Amino acid sequence: MSKEDDYVDMEGEVVEIVRNIFKVKLPNGHIVDAYIGAKLARRLGRKKIVLCDRVVVAVCTYDLNKGRIVSILKKNTNVTPE
């Protein structure tokens, strides 16, 4: 089994930040403790992840309570108010 098979990518929303650990709520209601992946940290530079950001979390299949943030989803700025 390769390392790619050990992780499942899921979308979620950041609900709490404690130092370098982010609590991410998944669509099924489960909350995962996640940290920023090394590749993402290099790409972010001085940008920060804030509350209510939508992120993609790689959750380990062996421990479903921990994960790694692999990307930040863009906010939809094209929405026109009605």
C-alpha positions as CSV (number, residue, x, y, z in Angstrom):
1,M,0.0,0.0,0.0
2,S,1.5,3.3,-1.0
3,K,1.4,6.6,0.9
4,E,-1.2,8.1,-1.5
5,D,-3.7,5.3,-0.5
6,D,-3.4,6.1,3.2
7,Y,-5.1,9.6,2.9
8,V,-8.5,10.8,1.9
9,D,-9.0,14.4,0.7
10,M,-12.1,16.1,2.1
11,E,-13.3,19.7,2.0
12,G,-14.1,21.5,5.2
13,E,-14.3,24.9,7.0
14,V,-11.9,26.2,9.6
15,V,-13.9,26.7,12.9
16,E,-11.1,27.3,15.4
17,I,-7.4,28.1,15.5
18,V,-5.2,27.1,18.4
19,R,-1.5,28.0,17.7
20,N,-0.6,25.9,14.6
21,I,-3.5,23.5,14.9
22,F,-6.7,24.2,13.0
23,K,-10.0,22.6,13.8
24,V,-11.7,21.9,10.5
25,K,-15.4,20.9,10.4
26,L,-16.2,18.5,7.6
27,P,-19.6,18.4,5.7
28,N,-20.6,15.3,7.8
29,G,-20.2,17.3,11.0
30,H,-17.0,15.6,12.1
31,I,-14.2,17.9,13.4
32,V,-10.6,17.2,12.5
33,D,-7.4,18.6,14.0
34,A,-5.3,19.7,11.0
35,Y,-1.9,21.4,10.5
36,I,-0.6,23.1,7.4
37,G,1.3,20.9,5.0
38,A,4.9,21.9,4.2
39,K,4.2,22.5,0.5
40,L,1.3,24.8,1.3
41,A,3.3,26.7,4.0
42,R,6.0,27.5,1.4
43,R,3.4,28.7,-1.1
44,L,1.5,30.8,1.5
45,G,4.4,33.0,2.5
46,R,2.9,35.7,4.7
47,K,-0.7,34.9,4.0
48,K,-2.7,33.3,6.8
49,I,-5.6,30.9,7.1
50,V,-8.4,32.6,9.0
51,L,-11.7,31.4,10.5
52,C,-14.4,30.4,8.0
53,D,-11.9,29.6,5.2
54,R,-12.7,26.6,3.1
55,V,-9.8,24.2,2.9
56,V,-9.0,20.7,1.6
57,V,-7.8,18.3,4.3
58,A,-5.9,15.1,3.7
59,V,-7.3,12.8,6.5
60,C,-5.3,9.7,7.4
61,T,-7.4,6.5,7.1
62,Y,-5.9,5.1,10.3
63,D,-6.7,8.1,12.5
64,L,-9.8,10.0,11.3
65,N,-9.3,12.8,14.0
66,K,-6.1,14.2,12.4
67,G,-5.3,15.6,9.0
68,R,-3.1,17.9,6.9
69,I,-4.3,21.0,5.1
70,V,-3.2,20.6,1.5
71,S,-5.0,23.6,-0.2
72,I,-7.2,26.6,0.4
73,L,-10.3,27.0,-1.7
74,K,-10.9,30.3,-3.4
75,K,-13.8,32.3,-2.2
76,N,-16.6,32.9,-4.7
77,T,-16.4,36.6,-5.4
78,N,-18.7,36.4,-8.5
79,V,-21.9,36.2,-6.6
80,T,-24.3,39.1,-7.3
81,P,-26.7,40.1,-4.5
82,E,-30.4,39.8,-5.4
